[in-house]
Amino acid sequence: MTATLLIRLREWLLDTFTYDSESQAAGAMADATRWGWLPALSGVSAGAEQARSEHALAAAETSTMSG
């Protein structure tokens, strides 16, 4: 039973993490790259919005203090 389970696990791992052709591997790498950058870009966008609002708030406070 254990030997059969290990063999099936090995076959599943090979089927899951190996590709039959270079084009399949390239497609998988393109997908991983595309989907990996989306959260990073979302974080940059959120950070930029926060910086913009903080800058506007600081500018408003500075202009009321000097006048």
Stockholm file with secondary structure:
# STOCKHOLM 1.0

chainA/1-67         MTATLLIRLREWLLDTFTYDSESQAAGAMADATRWGWLPALSGVSAGAEQARSEHALAAAETSTMSG
#=GR chainA/1-67 SS CHHHHHHHHHHHHHHHHCCSSHHHHHHHHHHHHHHHHHHHHHHHHHHHHHHHHHHHHHHHHHHHHHC
#=GC SS_cons        CHHHHHHHHHHHHHHHHCCSSHHHHHHHHHHHHHHHHHHHHHHHHHHHHHHHHHHHHHHHHHHHHHC
//
